[in-house]
Amino acid sequence: MYLNCHSYYSLRFGTFSEVELLQLAQQNHVTQLVLTDINNTSACLNFVRKAPEFGVRPILGIDFRNGVNPCFIGIAQNNEGYLELNNFLSHHLHHQLKIPQQAPSFKNALVIYPFEQVLLHDLDDFSEHEFVGISIKDLRRLPFSRLVNLKHKLVVQQPVTFRNKQDFNAHRLLRAIDNNVLLSMLSKEEEANEDEKMYPIQNLAAAFSEVSFILENTEKILSSCSIHFDFSKGRKPQNLKTFLGSVEEDEQLLENLCAEGLPYRYENVDDSIKTRLEKELQLIKKMGFVSYFLINWDIVSEARRRGFYYVGRGSGANSIVAYLLHITDVDPMELDLYFERFINLYRANPPDFDIDFSWKDRPAMTEYIFGRFKHVALLGTYVTFKERGVIRELGKVFGLPPHEIDFLSEGRYNYDELDSISKLVLKYGLLLKGKPNYLSIHAGGILISEKPLHWFSATHLPPKGFPTTQYDMVIAEDVGLYKFDILGQRGLGKIKEALEIIAYNQPEKHQEIDIHDIKGFKADATINNLIKTAQCMGCFYVESPAMRMLLKKLEVDNYLGLVAASSIIRPGVAKSGMMREYILRHRNKGRAEEKAHPVMLNIMPDTYGVMVYQEDVIKVAHHFADLDLGEADVLRRGMSGKFRSREEFQKVKDKFISNCRKKGYSDIIIFEVWNQVASFAGYAFAKGHSASYAVESYQSLFLRAYYPLEYSVAVLNNGGGFYRPEFYIHDARMMGATIHPPCVNNSVAVNRIYGSHIYLGMMYLRDLENRVMERIIKERYKNGGFASLEDFLDRVFISMEQLAILIRIDAFRFTEINKHELLWKAHLMLSKNDRLEHPKLFPPRHQGFQIPKLHTTSLEAAFDQLELLGFCLCSPFDLLAEPPKNTNGQKDLHRYLNKHIDIYGYLVTVKNTSTHNGKRMHFATLVDQHGEVFDTLLFPPVAAKYFFRGKGIYRFYGKVVEEFGFPSIEVIKMQKESYIPDPRYADMKTSKKLFSPNK
């Protein structure tokens, strides 16, 4: 009887989930109902999936509205009707059109016009599929309206939006957030009616007892509606079924492509390779995944045709078929990659292929996919209300001042000391936390479907301009839609651009480079030494302080070691305590036999009996706990957060423990292994995934080893990486580069290298407008370099404010005129207002000015750079008010081992973390006076006493300790050092005289 039910996917309107709606129906003995979220179908698939568990027959519809103003409700009579409704909604969402007051002529969908809307818009002529909805509150007015005679058109339309008063209050807060107004200023028109509740079915029937024909009409239309989606374990994939048009043609193409790939990938095709290939092909065909592989092959083939770099990774990297099709560059035979992690008979879903493109190339590849295939959409995701965010939103709604909102969001309050408004903010913050706030886009998921994607949901059109589903990855997999991950990353952009830079900076060397010679890179002693000494700044996945520390502790000097390190660094291994144990066993080979359980060591001999890769979870579950491969995969997916059946997961966990007890393992061993699995599995990489990462790491390490300056420029031009730009610039200087500030004759928007001279890009000038930058570069390319300031002003339209930025950063230093004198000249030549842009018919005549002799100090230049670039190009130690009291640096740490040291450092980065009991501590990386990096550690007592207060130089006193050959300083005390006062403002009177435009 309920034709108009809302979940919290009626965004910033509804208050509870689709599952809670089903629970509510069960409590009120409602056996069929229609889910009709407002302009949204996010909950529909899961509603249908879960409904049988609550004894409810699900029906789907959409509440079409403009804002909160109702237009009509569409109810699907079948799946084709649901498709019609989704097509209609999607069209209006994509084109930002208002919903019309009158519905189109749906063929397989019913339309319900709310009673108020019919009266308001004088709707009289109703088609066979159109009805008028009457709520309980409408019953009082019905006898006095012209609609009372339309008996066969009247149906029950009692909206369901709330369960109780708390839901209604939460709804009002959501409406205030959506309208960005104080709660007290929220218009009643923006709220739903408080009586939009579900009543027991007998109460509803009693309310309509005097107009029982309305109940009969409602029952009749409900019984005409039915919807079905297959959520069974044996469901077939809904992805594009065939690539060429028939299964036979697809299978033949796949076999041909593998045959072509064999001689390219392997010099000697032995029996083990043939056996592995045959095994994979049989299973891929049996599982119906042939088209899935061919679509991925088509995508990477197009990328290669366009000269785009890509990396194929994910569990699919365990596949020899993927390797032969060039989807990945990881040889599963070389790495002994676990076939069952890639695919097994118990998996309904195909393997993951994450294909990374350069962030610059990814949009073109996305566009290609949308043009190449018929039914394509980006995968949606929900952005939920987070704790701090919702406190900020509610603080504004309740009218709290900004400082009180900051105080609450930081969480350092004593609840008992808060006022009533603050307590309300926290109370409703908890209520809204985790609820969907708005729809967004999955990081890289694309769906390519056999059926139109509106068969499953409506789509919206985010700013990227591609249709995007209104459901997420988990729901997509539930219904048999498996995503293709097309991702963008900057590491590939760095590699590609580095090669382009080498081509113009060292053209004679460019022809020698084969960036795909991974076999040669793996054997290169210079590259492996960079890994061993952790000289990896700017290199993909291996540049962070934590990775640098791990590489040194493990003494990694080869590809396989780097593959392991790429997975060991993940949070799960560290959390389980097994990162440390792995290092201990690596450095002391006898420890593995002593500490590891024999079964674990036998399963994972290469990693000393420690789970390092995602497939290790499957191996342990299968061999240690005797779970079959399907159950083992349930375990892996349950822990990864990509799997929703907690009941099934719990059964597998119970069986894991039960089987181990049957095998005679003690509970101590069982739960020790289980805890490792539990803390580890959700964060681990598949080995093939780690191997793919390591391939890209080796490519970037090759460039750093042999073309360090060109690679540094490419890193900077592609957004840097883990660190701020100034540290990549510092790193380039340490490797021999001469760094120049932006120059109007030598710089472009990005950084540019000439020999060993790097000219910073104009993009670093925070307040320089893009259009000014473009004018300068365009004019220079067209008519050559600038000879003087006067020449520049004759050729480039620019305001005084923008010109001052260029002069202050010394972009006219080629004139060899002091920049203070240039500022004088500029003020005399330009008015304070923007010049009018007009064509110059005659060359201008320049007046001669007598400019006093002025000079600039290097300190003034440094402070100008700090202001305009965000960092200075001299050593920051030159800016200290008091020179350092010593010259201690990273090179001295070994002399002070287990002793106390007094040392200065310029802050690079701080990692804030917590101990197991929640106390705060810090790891900080710094650069010493000599440009070398060192690390410090602040344990909770010190972290509670001393704080890092932003960028700058800190003086530390602490004890030098060493773990596995990696030195660091346990800080006892520290202080931030002061810079000298800004010399530009030391004498304001002089400054005013100097810069006065009237002088």
N, C-alpha and C positions, 0 to 999 in steps of 0.2 A: 503493500500500500504506500510505501514511501518512494516517491518518484523524483525527489530533489534533495539528495544527501551530499554534504560537503565534507571533504577531509582537509587536512592542513596544506594540501597542494592547491587549494583555492588560496593562493599565496597572499600572505598578510591579511587573511580574512578568516579562513578555517582554523580550527584549534586542536584537532586530534588526527591521528593517522588513520589510514584505511583499515588497518587491522583492529584498531580501537573502535572503529565504526561497526565492524563485524561483531566484535564483542558486545557492543551496545545492542545490536540487533538480536543477538542470542538472548541477552538478558530480558528483552522486551517481546520475546517469542515471535519475532519477525522472520519469516522464512524466505522472503524475496525482497530485494530492494534495488534501487537504481543509484549508482554512484554518478553524480553530476557535478564535478568541480567546475569552478568558474574559469572559462576559457583555458582549460588545462586538462590533460589526460595522463599526467605523470603517474597517478595511482592505479590506473585502470588494470594493467596486466597483473600486478600483484594482488589486487582486489579479487580478480577472477581466480588466481592461483590459490589464494587462502580461503575463499568463501566456503568450499566444501567442508573444511575443518570445523566450521561454525554452523553447519546445517543451513546455509543460506544459498539460494539460487541467485547468482549475480547477474545484473543487467547493467549495461554501460550507456552513459549519455554525457552531455555537456550542457552546462548552464551558460548560455551565451549572454554576455553583458557588455556594456560600455562603461568601464570603471565599475561602480557598484550598481549602476542602473540596469535592471533586468530587461531583456528583450524577449527571449523565449528559451525553452529547454528542449534540446534535441535528445531523443531516446532511440538507440539503435535496436531495430527488431532482429537483426542478425549481424554477422560479421561484415556483410556488404554495407549495411546501414552505418555501422561504426566507421567504415572507410569513408562513406559520404560525409559524415559529420567531421571527421578529421580533415578531409580535403577542404571543406568549407571553412573551418576554423583556421587552418594553416594559411589558406589564401589571404584571409583578413589579417593574420598576424604578420605574414611576410611583407604585405604591402601597407601595413599600418592603417587599415581601413576601419571605419566604424562598422559595428554590427548593425544590419538593418532592423527596423522594428518588425518587419514581416519576414518570415522564413521562406527560403526557396522551396521548390517542390521536390522534397526528398522522395526517392522511390522506396527505400527500405528503412526509413526512420520516421518516428512519430514526433510531433511538435506539440508542446504544451505552452500556451500563453498564460502568464500569471493574470489572475482576476483584475488586479489594479491596472495592468498594462492594457488590457482589453478595453476597460472603461476610459482610460486616459487617451488612447489613440483611436477610439471609435472603430475598433475592429468588429466586423459583422459577418463577413463572408468567409466561412471556414471550409477548407478542403476535407476530404475523407480522412486524411492522416493528421488533422489538426484538432486540438482540444483546448479547453479552458481549465486552468488549475485553480482549485478552491482550497484554501487553507482553513484551519479551525477558526481563525479570527475573521475570515471572510464570510463565514456562515451567517453572521448577524446581518450583513448587508445584502446577501444574495437575494432574499425575497423581495427586496425593494429595487432591484436592478433589472434592466432589460434582458439580462442573461438567464433569468430564471426559466424562461421558456425553451432554452437550448438543452433540454435534459440529456439528450444522447451525446452531447459534447462536453459535459462537465465531469471532471475527474478530481480525485484527491491530490492536492499538492501541498502537503505539510512539509516545509523545508526542515532539514536537520543540519544544524550548524554547531549547537552546544549540547553539553550534557548537564551542565550545572552553572551556577552563578560565577564560579571561578573561570570557567571557559568564556563566559560572556565578558568578564573583566579583561581576560587575556586578549579577546577579540578587539575590544576597544583600544587596548594598547597597540595592537598590531595595526589597526586603522590609523592611529595617531602617528606611528612610525612611518607608515606608507605616505601619509599626507604631510609629514615633517612639521607637525604642529604640536603645541602643548595639549595635553589631554583635556584640559579645561576649555580649549578652543575647538575641540573636535565637533564638527557638525553632526546633528542627529541623522541627516541624510546619508552620512558616510558609514553608519552603523547598520547592522542587521537587527531585526526585531528580537527582543530577548526571549520570545516564546518559540523560537525556531528549534524545537526540541523533539526528540523521539519519545512517543508515549507507547505503553503496552498496546498490542494490537487490538485487544478488547476495548480499551479506552477510546482508541481512535474510531473503532466501529460504533461505539456508543455515541460519540460526538456527531457522527454523520447518520445516526439511526433514522432521523426524520426525512432524510434525503437519501435513502438506501440505493437509489438508482445511481448515485455518484460512486458508491462503493462497487456496484456491479460493473459500471463502466471502467473503473480503475482495474478491477480484477481481470476484465476482458483484455485490456491493452497489455497488462503485464504478462498474461498467458500467451500473448502473440509474440513476445520477445524472447530471444535465446542467443547466447554468445558462447563461443568455444575457442579456447587456445590449448595447445597440447603442452602440458608441463610434466609429462611422464618421464621416467628415466630413459625409456627407449625412444624419446622424441627424435625426429629427424632434424638436421640443421636447416635453418630457414635462409641460409646464405645462398648466393647464386649457385644453382645446382650444377650447371655445366658452363664451361668456358667457351667451347667451340660450338655447342648446340646439341651434342650427344655425349653420353658417358664413354662410349667406345672411342670416339675421336679424342676425347680428353685423355683417356688412359694411354692411347697410342702416342700422343704428343708428349706426355710426361716421360714415357719410356725413351722416346727419341732424344729428348733434351738431356736425360741422364746419360745416354750413350755418347752424346756429343761432349758432355762435361768430363767424362772419365779420363780421356787422354790429356785434357788440359790440366786437370787437377792432380793426376797421378802418373808418374813416369813408369811405374810398374804396378799393373792392376792384378793383384794376387787374389787367391781364393777368398781370403777373409773380407776383402773389399766387396767382391762379387756377392758373397753370402749376406753381408750386412745390407747391401743395396736391394737384393731380392726380398729380404725380410721386410724392409721398410716399404717397398713398393706394394707388396701383397697387403700389408696392413693399411696403408693409405687408401688403397682401392676398396678394401673391405669396409672401412669406416666411412667411406664416401667423402674423403677430404681432397680428392684429386683437383677439383676446381679451385679449392682454397690455395693449394700450392701454385697452381697456374696463374691465379690472380696476382699473388705475390711476385711470381716470376715476371709477369707483364709489367708490374710497377717498377721493379728494379731494372728491367731491360730498357724501359723508357728513360730512367735516370741515367743509365750508362750512355744511351744515345745522345742525351743532352749534355754529357760531360759533368753530371752532378756526382759528388762523392756521397756515399752512404755507408752505413754499418748495419748489418742485419744481426739482431741478437734476440734474447729471450730463449724460452725452452726449445724453440725451433732450431736453434744453433746446435742442438745435439743430433741433428739429422744429416745424414750423408746426402740425401736427396736435395735438401736445401743448399748444401755445399756445392753440389754439382750444377744446380740451377743458378748459382751466383747470388742466391738470396743472402747467404752468409759467407764469410771468409774463414770460418773455423773448421778445421779438419777433425771430425769426430773420431777418426781412427787414430790419429796422432795423440789425441788427448784421452782416449778411451772413454768417450762420453757415454753416459748411461742411456741406452736406447729407451728404456721404459719411462724415463722422465719426459722424454720427447712425446711418446705416444704409447698407449696400450689399449687393449680391447675393452677395458673397463671405463675408459674415458669417453664421455659423450661429446666433449668439446675438442676442437682441433688444437694443435700446439700454438703457443704464442709466437708471433713474429713481430718484434719491435724493430721497425726500420727507421733509423736515424738519418736525417738529412741535415745539411747546413741550414741554419735558421734563415738564410737568405733564399735557399732553394725550396724549402718546404712548401711555401704558398703555391709555387708553380706546380709542384707534384700533387698537391691537394686539388688544384684546378684540373689537372690532367685526369685524375681519378673520377671527378664529377662529370667530366666530359666523356670519359671512356665507357662508363657503365651506366645502366639505365636507372636503377633504384638505389640511390646513394644518399646518405645523410651523415653528418657528424654525430657523435654520441654525446648525449647530454650528461650533466651531473648537477647535483643540488648543492648550492652553497647554503650552509645552515647557520643559524645564529650561534656564534661562539660566545663563551663566557664573558670575556672582556668587552667584546663588541656589543653584546646585548645590554650590558650594564651602561655603556656609553649612550646607546639609543634610548633606553628607558630613563636614564638621567636627564636627557634633553626633554623627553616627553613630560616628566614630572617637574621640570623647571629648575633642576639643580644647577648651581653655578659651576663653571668648568673646573675649578680647583677641587670641588667636592666630588665631581665625576672622576677626575684623575685619581683622587684618594681611594674611592671605592674600587676602581678598575685595577689598581695596583694590589689590592687584596691584603693590605697590612693593617686593617682596622680591627678593633675589638667590637664584636657584634652588639654586645650589651650597652656599649656607649653610643651607638648610632641613634639618630632621631627616627621618627616614624616613617618619614618619606624615604630615607635611605634604606630602611628595612623593607619597605614595599618594593623598591628597586631590586633588591637582592632576591626577595621572594618571587617576584614575577620573572626575574632574570633566570632563575632556576627552572621556572615553568616553560619559558620560551627556548631555553638552551637546547640545541639539537634539532629544533624544528626548521623546516626549509625556509629560507629567506628569499632566494631567487634562483632561477635556472641559469646555469652556465654551460661551459663546454668542457668535455673530457680532454685531458692533456693531449691525446693524439688519436683517440679511437674514431674509426670510420666504419660504418656499416654498409655492406654491399649485399642487397637482398634479392631473392627470387621474386617475392611479391612486392607491390608498392609499399614503401615504409609507413605510409599512412594506414596500412592494414593494422599496425601495432600501436600507433599513437599519432597525434598531431605533431607538427614540427614548428619551431619558431625560427627566427632569422636574427642571430646575434650580429654585432658589428662586423665580424669576419665575412659576412655575406653568404654563408653556406647554410642550407637547411639543417637544423639540429633537433634531434629527438627530445621528447619530454620525459624520457626515462634514462636510467643509468646503466652501467655495464652489467651489474648483477642481474637486473631484471631482463636485460637483453639476452644474457646467457640462459636464464630460466626458460625463455620461450624459444631458444635455439638459434639466436642471432649472435654470431661471433665476430668480434671487431678485428679490424686491421689497424695496427698501431703505426701511424705515420707521424713521427716525432721530429722536432727541430732541436738541434743543439749547436752550441757555438764552437765546440772542439773541431768539428769538420770544417766549419768556416775558416778557422785559424789555419788548418792544414792547406786548404785550397788557396787561401789568400797568400800564405807564405810562399807557395810555389809561384804565384803570379809576381810577387815582389822580387823573388830570386831571378825571375826571367828578365826583369829590367835592371836590377842592381848588379847581378853577376851573370849576364847572358851566356857567357862561355861555360858556366857550370850547369845551367838549367837542363841542358840536353842529357847530362849524365845521370839525372835523378830518375829513379823508378820508385815512386812512393809506395807501390804495391809489392816491393821486394821484401816481404815480411820475413821470409826465410833468412835472407841476408842480414836483416836488422837483428834478428834473434841471436845471430852468431857474432855480432859486432861488439868487440871488447869495449870500445869507447862508449857505446850506448849503455851497455850493461854496467859500466863503471858509474855512469850518471845515476842509474837506479840504486846501486850499492851505496853511493855517497849522498843519495837523496837530493841531487841537484836537478830538481824537476819543476822549477817555477814555470807556470804557464802550460804545463803538459797535462793532457786530459786525464782526469781521475787520480793523478798521483801527486798533485801539488800541495794539498792541504797539510797543515802542521801534523795532524794525526797520521796521515799516510806517510809523511816524511819520517816521522818517528818510527812507524811500523817497519818501513823498508830498512832503516838502519838497524833496528833490533833483530830483524830476520836475516840481515845481511843478504838481501835479495840481489842476485846478479844474473838472473836468467828468466826466460819467458814463463816457464811453469811456476816459478816462485812468484812472479808478478800476478799470474792468474789466481793463485791461492790468496795473495795479499788483497786482491780486489774484492774478494768475498769475506775474508777475515775482518776487514775494516768495518763491515756492516754491523749495525747496533746489536743484532741478536747474538753474535759470537762473543762480543765484549760483555754483554749483559749476563750471559751464562757463565762467565769466568773462563771460557775456553780459549779466548784470544791469548791470555797469559799462559795458559797451559800449552797451547800450540807452540808458542815461542820457546817455552822451556823444553818441550820435546824436540823441537827443531834444533836447538843448540846442544842438546844432550840426547843423542840418539838412543841411549840405553833406557831413558826415562819412559819411553812409550811402552816397552815390554813390562816395565815395573808398575806403571800406573794404569794403563789402559786395560779394559776388559778384553780378554782374548777374542771374543766374537766381534767386538767393535774394531779391534786392530786388524782382524782378518777381513772385515767388510771394507775398511778404509785405510789400507796400509800406506798409501801415498800421503795421507794427512795425519799419520801417527795415531789413528783411532779417534780423531776429533772430527765432529761434523763441521764441514766448512761450506759445502754447497747444498743447494736445495734438494738435489736428488739423494743426498745423504739421508734425508728424512725418510725417503721411500726405501732406501737400502736398509736402514735400521729397522723400520717398521716391518719390512718383508723378511729379513734374515734374522734379526734379533728377536722380534715379537711374533713371527709367523703370521703376519697379516697378509692377505692376498694383495696383488698390485692395485686393485680397485680400492680396497680399504686404505691402503697406504697413501693413495692419491687423495682420498677424502681427508686424511690426516694433514697432508701438506696444504691442501686448499683451505681447510678449516682454519689453519693457523695463519694463512696469508691474508685473511680478511676478504678473499674473493669468493667465499663460499657461504651460503646463508643457512644451511640446514644444521642448526646447533644440535638438534636431537640426534641426527645421524652421526655427527661428530662425537657426541657423548658416547654413543654406542661403540664407536671405533676405539675411543680412549679406554672404555671399560674392557674391551676385548684385548687391547694392547697389554693392560695390566694383568688380566686373567691368563692370557697365553704365557706371559713371562713367568708367572707363578707356577703354571703347569710345567714349565721347562726347568723349574727348580732354582730360579734366580731369587736372591734375597730381596726383600722390600727396599733395602737401602740402595742396592744396585738398580732395581727397577725404577724407583722414583728419581734417582740421580740422572739416569738416562732420559726419563720422561721430562724432567725439568730442563735438561739441555735441549731436547726437541722443542718443548713449549716456548722457551725464551728465544729460540733461534729461528724457528721455521718461518715466521712471518716476515723476517727481514733478509733472509738469505737470497743469494743469487743462484740461478742454475749455473753449473760449471761452464756450459757453452756461452752463457751470458757474460760471465767473468772473462772468458777467453776472448770474446768479441771486444770487450772493453780494453783488454790488454793489447790487442792488435792495434787499436787506435792510439793507445798510450805509446807503443813502440814507434808508430809513425811520427807522432809529435816529438818524441825523444830524439829520433833521428834528425829532425829539423833543428832542434835545440843544440844537438851535438855538433852539427856541421855548418849550420847557417843560423847561429844564435841571434844575430841582430835582426835579420829579416823576419825570423820567427817571432821575436819580441814585438816588432811592429804589427805583425798579423794578429798577435794576441790582443794588443791594445785596440786595434781597429775592429775587433769582434767582441768588444765589451769586456775584455779582461777575463777574469775567472774568479777564483776564490778571494783574491786580494783587491785592494784599491789600485787604480791606475798608477799612482805614484810609485808603488813598489815594483811594478813591471818596468817602469822607467828607470828606477834605481838599479834593478837587476841588469838592464841593458847597459847602463853606465859601468857597472862592475865587470861586464864582459867586453868593455872597450869602446862603447859608443860615446860619441860626443852629443850631448842633448842641447837642442836649441829651442827657445820659446817660439811661438807662432810668428811667422814672417809673411808680409803681404806678397813677397816675391818668390818664396820657396815653399810655403805651406799650402795645403789644400784643407778640405773639411776634416779628413782623417790624418793620421800620422804618415809621414813620408820619409824614406831613407835615401841618402845619396852617399854611396861608399859606406863609411862608418859614421856618418853624420845623420842624426835623426832630428827632423823638424816636427815639433808637436803640431797636431791638427788644430784648426780654429774651433773645432767642436768643444774643446776644453774651456773656451772663454764663455763663462756661464751666461753673461748678459749680452753676448753678441748675437744679433738676430740672424736667423737662417738666410733671410733674403739678402742681407748685407754680404754675408759670406759667399752666397751664390753669385752676386754681382761682381765681387772682387775676382773670383776664380774665372768666371766667364770672360771678363774683360782682359785678364792676363793671358788666357789661352788664345783669345782672338787677336790681340794687338801687342802682345809681348809684355815683358816685365816693366815695372814702374821705375822711373829715373829719379824721382824726388817726391816730396810731399805735394808740391804744386802739381806735378804731373798726375799723381794719384787723384787729387781733388778735381782736376780737369776731366778725368775719365770715369770716376765712380761717384754716383749719387749717394751721399751719406750724411747723417745728422752729426752734430757736434758731440752728442753723448756717445754715439757708436764709434766715432773717430777717436775720442779720448781713450776708449778701451784699447784700441789698437796701438795708440802711441804709448800708453802706460805699460803695456806688455812688451814694448820695444820692438814692435812689428816693422818699424821703419829704421832699424839700426844700420841698414845698408847705406843710409845717407850720411852716417858718421856725425850726425848732429845730435846733441844732447836732447833727451826727450822732454825736459822742461822747456827748452827753447822751441821744440816742435809744438808743444801745447800752446805756447804764446802765439806762434805762427798760425796755428789752427784757429784760435779764437779771433785773431785779426782777420783771417780770410773768410771765416764762416760766421753768420749770425747765430744767435743762440737757437733760433727757430730752425726747423727742418727747411732745407733748400727745396725750391720747386724743381722738379725734374723736367727738363726740356732739352730739345736738341740744340747743340752748340753750332751756330752757323759760322762763327768766326772764332779762332783761338783766343782765349781771354788774355788780357794784359794784366800782369802781376805788378802790384805796387811794392816797392822796396821798403822794408821795415828795419829799423835799427833795434836788434834784440840784445839785451844785456847778456854777458857771458854767465852761464849757469852750469852747475854740475850735479850729477846724481851719484849717490853712493851705492855700493853693492847691497847694503842692508835695505835701502829704500826699494831697490829692485826686487829683493826677496819678499818684502811685505806686499808689494804690488802683485807679485806672483801668487802669494798666499790668498790674497783677496780675489783675484781674477780667475786663477786656475784651481784653487783649493789646496795647493801644495807649492812649495818653493823648489827651485832647481839647484840650489846650493845644499850643503849638508844642514839639516835642521839643528845640529849641534852648534853651528855658527851663530844661531840666534839666541843662545842662552844668555841670560842676564849675568850669570857667573859661570866661568869656564869649568868643565868637569875637574874634580879633584884628583882624578887618576885616569889612566889610559886603558884600564881593564876591558877586555872584550871576549868574544867567543873563543879566540885562540888561547886564552889563559885558563879556561875552565879545567882542563886536565891538570894544571898545576895546583888548582885549589880543590881538587877532589877530596870530599869529606871535610873540607875546611870552609870558613866563611869568606865571602867575597863582597866587595863594594863595587857595583857596576851600574853604568848608565845605559839606557836603551830607549829607542824611539819606537812607540807602540805600532805594531803591525796589525794584530788581531787578538781578540780575547774570546775564549770559549767559556761560557758560563755553564756550569753543570751542578748537579746535586749528588750528595752521598746517598747511600741506601736508606739513611734515616731522614732524608730531606734537607740536610744542611747545605748551604750554598758554598761552592768553591770555584776557583778560576784557573784556567790554563791560558797563559799569555805568551805570544811570540813577539819578539822585538828585534830591532836592528841596532848593533853596537856602533861605537864611534868610527869603526873601521869599515862599516858597511856589511858586516857579517851577521847572520841570524843566530839568536839564542832563545832558549825557552825557559819560562818560569812557571812555578806552581804555587798557588795560594790556597792552603788548606783552610777549612772553615773558620778556625779562630782568627787567622790573619785576614781572611776574606771579610769577616764581620767587622773588622777594625779599619781596613784600608780599602779604598774604592778607586777603580780606574775612572778618571774623569775626562773621557774623550781623547782625541789625538794629542800627541805631545811627547815630551821626553820625561822619563821616570828614572829615579835613582833607587836602586834596590840594595838591600843588605840581606844576605841569606846564605844558606849552606848549599854547596855544590854536591849533587848526588849523581849517581850513574846507575842506569838499569839496562842490562843487556848491551852495554857499550854506548848508550845514548845519554849524554849529560844534560842535566837541567838544574835549575836553582830553586830550592825550597825557600820561598821568601819569608823573612822574619819581619821586616818592615820596609816601607817604601814611601816615597813622596814624589809628587809631580813638580818638575822644575819649571821655573818661570822664564819666559822669553823677555828680551829687552823691550822697553816701551817702543811702540811703533814710531820710528824716526820721522815719518811723514807728518806726524801731528805733534812733534816735539815743540814746535814754535808756531802756534796757530796764526799769529799775526803775520809771520813771514809767509805762511802758506796762503793766507788770504791775498796778500800782495802779489804773490807769485802767480796765482791762478785767476786773478780778477780779469774778467773779459773786457773790462773797460780800460784796462791799462794798455 
